[in-house]
Amino acid sequence: MPDDNAVIKVQGREIPYRLSRTRRRTLGLSVTESGVRVNVPKWVTQAEIDRFLQERIDWLLKNLDKIEQTRREQPELRDGENVFFLGVPLKIRVAPCLFPDIRRNGRMLWASVSHADEVPELVKNWLKIRAERMLRKRLMHYARKQGGRIPEFALSDARTQWGICHPDGRIRLNWRLIQAPVSIIDYVAAHEVAHLLHLDHSRQFWAQVESLCPDAKTAREWLDRHGHKLMI
């Protein structure tokens, strides 16, 4: 069944959303850069959908505002702007060249390109290469510290999650974490490794996170305040 376009009105504001009716048994709500999406069972009435959204309006507005703030504060990857690497700002400098290349020199990141439009992808690829090595290293450190199984690892390109641990033990970490200080990477790595023992967010889970990463609370607060700035 195709999606429908709909609108919810709240506080004098019209919020459009995509409504999808499926075979699922529960109502679901998600907010991403692509917009608001509501997934509901086929039999649910519009009145029930409206009530469901009104009950979650504070959560909805909070996440919409967070995405808007992210858009405003996302760094532009162009000449003269900064990109962060392990918490250190690197100034992007662009030089004309027929053959694309990128190199770090101290606090400078030199991008050689034939056209300025190539700079963002070049910078992201440079970060991803370093993220694969660094994030894998920190993840394996905490897996060994925990003393359990060694997870299968890969990078994630998610816009809403820093990491995920699948029930089968596979772990994905967001490559954008390479911009953050190592202490933040360590927290996310420890968080996902702890899920190898506890797939929920129970007291036992958080106790395990704290045992692996004593600074977990500080790192979590840092991500809440600054995480959106990493979403390049």
Buried (B, 14 or more C-beta within 10 A) or exposed (E): EEEEEBEBEEEEEEBEBBBBBEEEEEBEBBBEEEBBBBBBBEEBEEEEBEEBBEEBEEEBBEBBEBBEEBEEEEBEBBBEBBBBBBEEEBBBBBEEEEEBEBEEEEEEBBBBBEEEEBBBEBBBEBBBEBBBEBBBEBBBBBBEEBEEEEBEBEBBEBEEEBBBBEEEBEBBBBBBBBBBBEBBBBBBBBBBBBBBEBEEEEEEBBEBBBEBBEBBEEBBEBBEEBBBBBBB
